[in-house]
Amino acid sequence: MWHLARTHAAPLALALAASALTTTAVAPPSGATPARESVTGTAGAQLAPGDLVWQQEFDGPAGAAPDYSVWSHDLGAGGWGNAELQNYTDSRANSALDGAGNLVITARREGDGYTSARLQTNDKFEAQYGRIEARIQIPRGQGIWPAFWMLGGDLPGVQWPQAGEIDIMENVGYEPHIVHGTIHGPGYSGGAGITGQYVHPQGWSFADTFHTFAIDWKPDSITWLVDGVAYQTIDRSRVGGNEWVFNKPFFLILNLAVGGQWPGYPDGSTVFPQEMKVDYVRVYAN
Ligand SMILES: [Ca+2]
């Protein structure tokens, strides 16, 4: 069961790195993580964040690119370590503003394959601590796998999983009413990731409308929230004798995968295109 962190004394540190565009991160959100905690909505406390300290609101004309001073594309196919099917592109057919305040990542069936997009902020924006929140309407369908997550900013000099991974929100299409929050690190990666899940309070699909997905991140402790409701805290004690690798800057990732070991693969019921709509990504002090 989740519990609340007891300290509010955590400092907020933000690192804004200004180096060239890179597309080096390759560690995917690792699937097949058995759920160890499950909370159905309304169980948690409402936690109010502090001051807004960074934001991406995705305002702009329809068809525009995301702000490349903040975001970079990860490109290509090859399965991304999880036998995924999509080829990530930088085409506006796969990622663009919609003119209504959202960044839309679109997975398309093209010929025998699929295209989609993965955007990340490595070497452009990194956060350390705070509430990291996105408001997202996820896509739906068998084999569809949207994620909002983070990787350690010391990639690629330090390799995954030593660099650390914080999955703020993952959903696999065969569980439309469930989202997952997970950490991966040395000794607890892949199927051994430390994880929990949140069940929609009415049992509805998270794809039906927008929801907020967040972490409250402090030294030695991370709490996951959906729509402001805390459902899981993982603190340093949970990694046992392994190393806690989350007291350092991480960068952000938004992606929409098609197929993989965890979600399985599209079938005759899966409709394309599928859209992951991101209203905003915000960082608040906590
Ligand atoms: Ca917006």
Boltz pocket constraint, residues with backbone or C-beta under 6 A from the ligand:
constraints:
  - pocket:
      binder: B
      contacts: [[A, 56], [A, 57], [A, 58], [A, 59], [A, 100], [A, 101], [A, 102], [A, 278], [A, 279], [A, 280]]
      max_distance: 6.0
